Amino acid sequence: MAECAECGSVSGASLTDLLPPNARPLLIDMTPRLIGISSMATRAVLGDLAADFTRRSGTPVAIESVGGVDAAKRVMAGEAFDVVVLASDAIDQLIEAGRVQAGSKVDLVCSGVAVAVKAGAPIADIGTEAALRDTVLSARSIGCSTGPSGVQLLKLFERWGIATQVHDRLLQAPPGVPVGTLVAQGQVELGFQQLSELIHVDGLVVLGPMPAAVQISTTFSAGICAGTTQANEVRRLLDFMASAEADSAKKQHGMMPA
């Protein structure tokens, strides 16, 4: 490096070189990053995909996962995010409210509901619709979520004509609390939740997916938040998450590409 005779500045040096060593990390902290929010069902797969995108693009991505109802409320209230991932109908509502950019919605994954019991408990029969109904009726307690899958499960109980019978035995997990945790801790005997959430919980056994005749499937979609200043980079992120390159991670987490 050469010093300028007139001004004493150093030519050929980068901005980082000119900073004192203890100030250099501050420059890294100023790197633009994408901030997102999602429901708990997609927490694990989005974590893997976000890390993969960062390795490929150099753009850091931080996605907070909370209960889906709470996530939608926060975006609706105008909290600053670049991207949101929720059940498809929730994204539609955010678009209608002007909180997500029209035309930015991208379907990412389809997720089915599975049934679980605590490790060591008897293995119940859920192989057919009739068997699952009998298992629900015999369970001392039943856990489900407050999200879309839980809403659909309650409708199924109504269709079966057992909603009143199981009402007092039903526990809906608080937003952000996995049903699998309640199962593993013995708070509920039979748990229904997205397979993607159950497979990451220790202390339980996944009996399998709900029978095809009554399977509850949710499509999770992403959208670009209306207030973002990084729409182009978010679009790059969503293009990657919806590409075939992301399929293996989705399947690994118990989901299928949308």
N, C-alpha and C positions, 0 to 999 in steps of 0.2 A: 504494500500500500504506500502511496506517496502523499506527502502533506502539501496542501496548497500554500504557497508562499505568502499570498496576500491575506487570506482569511483564516489560515490555520486549520481548515477542515481537512478530513482525510478522504481522498478519492479512492474508488474501488472497494469501499466498505459497504456492507449491507446495513440496514437499520438495526438489525439484531446485534451486529458487531459494535455499533456505537453505544449500545445500552450497557450500563454496568451489569455484571453477572447476576446480581440479585434482582434485577428488574426484568430480565429476559423472559421468565415465565409469564409475566403479565401480558406480553405480546401474544402468547399462545392462547391465553384465556379470552382474547378479543376475537378469536376465529369465529365467524358466523356459524351457527348451528341451528338445526331444525328442532323445534319443540312440539311434541304431540301428546295426545291423551287418548286412552282407549279403555274399553271394558276389560275385566279380569280374564275373560275367556281367551283373549288373544295375547295375553301378556308374554307368555314364553316364546311363541313363534315370532312375535314382533321384535322381541329382544334379539333373537338370532338374526332375523332379516335386517334389522337396523345396524347391527354390528357388521354384517356382511357388506351392506351398502357403504358404510364408513370406510371399510378396508378398500373397496373398489374406487370410491369417489374422493375420499379425504374429507367429506363433510360429516361432522359429528351429528348424531341423532339421539335425542333423549325423549323417550315416550313414557309418560306416567300412566299406570294402569290402576283404575279404581272401579267401583261399582258402576255398571252401565248407566243407571239412572242418574247418579251423581255426575258422571262425565258429561252427559247430555245437558244437565242443568248448568254446569260451569261454562260450557261453550255457548249455550243460549244466553247466559248472563253477560257475555262479552269478554270473558277471560282470554288473555292473549295466547293463542296457539297457532302453529303453522299447519298442522294436520290433525285430523280426528278419525278414529277407527271405532265404529260401533255397528250394531245390527242395522241391516239395510234400511228398515223403515225409520229408524232414528235419524240416519243420515238424511233421508228424504224430508223429515220434519225440520231439520236444521237448514236445509236448502230453502225450504218454503219460508222460513223465518229470516232468511238473509244472512245467516251466520256461517254458511258454507257456500262457496262459489257454485253457481249454477253450471252444470256441465262438467264438474270436476269429479263426480262420484265414480269410484272404481270398485267393483266387487273383487274381494281378495280370497276369501275362504268360505267353505261350507262346513259347518260343525254339527255333529249329531250328539244326542244325549245318550249317556250310558248309565248303568245302575251299579252301585257299589255297596258292600257291607264291610264291617270291621274285620281286619285280619283275624282268623281263628273262628269266626262265626260260621254257622251252617251255610252251605252254598244253596241258595234258593233257586228255584226254577223260573226263568224269565224267557224261555225259548219261544213261547207263543203268546199271543195277546191274552188268551184265557189264563195261561199260567202266570203271566205278569199281574193280571188283575187279582188272582187268588193270592199271590205273594204280597201285593199291596194291602189287601184286606187282612192278612194274617200278621202284618208287621206291627209291632208295638209303637213305633214312631217312624216318621217319614220326613226326609229333608229335601228341600228344593230351593232354587234361587229366586230372587225377586226380579230377575231379568226375563227376557223373552221366553227362554225354555221353561221357567217356572210358571209363567202365565199360561203357556200352552199345556203344561202338565195338569194344571187345575181344570182347564177346559176338558181334558181327557177324562179326568175323574168325574166331571159332570156328565159327560156323554155315557160313561159306564154306569151312571146312577149311583155312585158311591161317595159323592162329595160330602154329604152330610155325615156318613159313617166314619170317614177318615178325618174330618175337620179338626177334631180335638187332638189328633195324633200328628198333625202336620206342623212342621217347623220350617219357616222360610228363613234362610240365612241372612243376616244383615248385609247390606251392600258392602262389597269388598271382602267378605268372609267366605272362603270356599266351602261348599257343602261337604267336600271330602274331608275337611278338617273336623267338622261335626261328626262325621262317620267314624273317623279314626279315633276320636276322643270318646266315642261311645255315647254321644249326646243324641244321635238318631241311629236307628237300626238299619234303615234302608235309605240310600241317598241317590238322588237323580241330579245329574249335572252334565255339562259339556264334557265329553271324553278328554278334551285337551286340558281341562283343569284337574280331572280325577287322576290322570296318569302320573302326575308330578307329586302326589301326596303319599307319604309313607304311612304304613299302619292300616291299610285297607286292601280289599280285593275287588277288582272290577269284574263283575259278573258277565259283562258284555254290553253291547248296544241294545237299546230297546228294539223289540221285534219290528220288522220292516212295515207291518201293517199300521203301527202306531208311532213309528219313529218321528221324533221331533228334530227337525233340521233348521238351523239358523244360518243365513248368509251374512257374513260380516263384510262391510264395505268401508272404504276410506273416502275422505273428502278434503279439499283444500280450504282451510279456514279463510273467511272473508277478509280478515284484517292482516293477513300475512304480507310481508314485503319480499318473500322469497318463493313466490308461486312457481317459478320455473324449476327451482331446485326440488321443491316438493313434488312436482310432476315427474322429475327424474326418479325420485324415490318410489313413487307409486308405480311407475312403469316397471321398475325392477321388481317390486313386490308382487306385481301381477304377471310377471314373466315366467317362462318355463324354468328358468334358473332358480326360482324360489320354491318349486314344487316339492323337492325332496325334504326341505325343512318343514313345510306344511304337513306332509304325511308323517314325518317323524313325531310331530306334536299332536297326532290324532285327528288331523283335519284333511280336507280335500280341497284342491284348487277350485275356485269358483268358475 
